[in-house]
Amino acid sequence: MTTSRRFFLAAFGDPGHAFPMIALGAGLVARGHEVRVETWERWRPQVHGQGMGFVPAPEYPVFATAYQAAEPYKAAADAAQVTRQAISDWRPDACVCDILTLAASFAAELESVPWSTLVPHVLPLTQPGLPPYPLGGRPARTPVGRSVWRAAGRLAHGALELGRRQNNEARAALGLPPLPYHQTGLSRTLTLVATLPQLEYPRRWPEWTRLVGPLLWEPPGAPEIKPSAKRPVVLVAPSTAQDREGHLLRCALAGLAREEVDVIAVGDPALVPAETLPANAKLVSWLSYARTMPHCDVVVTHAGHGTLARALVSGCPVVACPAGGDMAENAARAEWAGLGVRVPSRLLGPRALRVAVRRVLADQAMRRRCASVAAWAGTHDAAGAAARELEELLRRSG
C-alpha cells in the first residue's frame, strides 16, 4: 500500500504548462497523496475540481527580451520568496516544478525540499548529431549534416552559457550556490519528460531523466461534436495564443471548402463571418479534443505539444503548421516519425493546406503508425508512471 505523501506542484500558467501539471496532480491524488498546485489564478476552480489545494502563483515574465535579457531570472528570484513561504507553511515531502517555473525550484532548494522537474514536451537537451532545440531540424544522416549541427551547437552553446550565468546570478542573490551545467531548470535528481517516445530522436538519456508519456488534461464541460462517418473528418485546432488573427483557420476553411470532407474548426467566430463559412464546415469557439479527436481523420494544428500529443494518442495523423515557440520542433518530430505532414509557415496557404490534407488522407501507412501510438497510449498511464517515479524518489531519499 502506498504511503500518503505531500506534493507541492508549481507551473507557469500557460495551458501548455499548467494542464500537464494538473494531470500529474490528479494522478497523485488518485494514488492517495495530498497535493497543492501553485499556478495562475485563472486555474483555481480547475485545481479544486481535481481534489487539490490551490496556491496563487506570482506572475512574472518567463522569456527574456532583447532589452531586458536578465529580467526573467531576477523576477524568478523575487518570486521565489513568495513560493518559499508557501512551501515553508505546508512542508511538502517533495516539489515538482515545471521547466519554466524557476521560482519554485529556487524556493524548494532554499527550504531543503527535494524537487524534480516536469518537462511537458520533448527533452530539450542537444547531443552531437542532433539539431539544437527548438530549431525544428532533423537528425543528421551524413557527415556534412553532422558538421552542420556541430556548428549550430557551438552557436547554441553561447546562449546556453548566458542562461547559466544569469541563472547563477539569481541564485547568488538568494544565497544559493552556482550550478556548473547548462539547462539549469532540469533537476539532476529527477526530470520527468511528458511526451510520446515516438517523438523522441534516438539519443543517450541521462540517468536522471524518465520518459513517462504525455500528461494530458482539459477543463471539464467542453462541448463535443460527433461527426457522421460518411466522409473523412478534418479537425482544425489552431493555437489562439500564436495566431490571434486566425491565419491558419482561414487558410484551412478556404483550402478545404470544396473537398469531400467534413471540417470542424475551433476558433473565434468573429474571425469568420457566418455568410463566408463553407457548407462543409462547422465553426465553434470551444471543443473537447479528448472526446472529438477519436472521431476525426486528420488534425490541422500549429503543433503545440498538448494538441499534437492529444491528436496522436487519439490515432489521428496531423498536418502541422508551426507558428512559434517549440512548435517547429514538434512539427519536425511528428514528420520524422511518419505521424504527420509539416507545412512551414512561409508556405502556409489554402492550396498548401489542401495538398497536405490530401496527402495525409491517402497515406495508409501513416494511419497505421498513428494507430500504434494510440494503442501504446491506451495501455500506458502517464500520470501513474510519473507518480510512481516520484514515490521512488522519496523512497530513495528516505
Secondary structure as UniProt FT lines:
FT   STRAND          6..10
FT   HELIX           15..30
FT   TURN            31..32
FT   STRAND          34..39
FT   HELIX           41..43
FT   HELIX           44..49
FT   TURN            50..51
FT   STRAND          53..56
FT   TURN            69..70
FT   HELIX           71..90
FT   STRAND          94..98
FT   TURN            99..100
FT   HELIX           102..110
FT   TURN            111..112
FT   STRAND          115..119
FT   TURN            128..129
FT   TURN            133..134
FT   HELIX           143..174
FT   TURN            184..185
FT   STRAND          191..193
FT   HELIX           197..199
FT   TURN            207..208
FT   STRAND          209..211
FT   TURN            220..221
FT   STRAND          233..237
FT   TURN            240..242
FT   TURN            244..245
FT   HELIX           247..255
FT   TURN            256..258
FT   STRAND          262..266
FT   HELIX           269..271
FT   HELIX           274..276
FT   TURN            279..280
FT   STRAND          281..284
FT   HELIX           289..292
FT   HELIX           293..295
FT   STRAND          298..301
FT   HELIX           305..313
FT   TURN            314..315
FT   STRAND          318..320
FT   TURN            325..326
FT   HELIX           327..336
FT   TURN            337..338
FT   STRAND          340..342
FT   HELIX           345..347
FT   HELIX           350..362
FT   HELIX           364..378
FT   HELIX           382..397
//
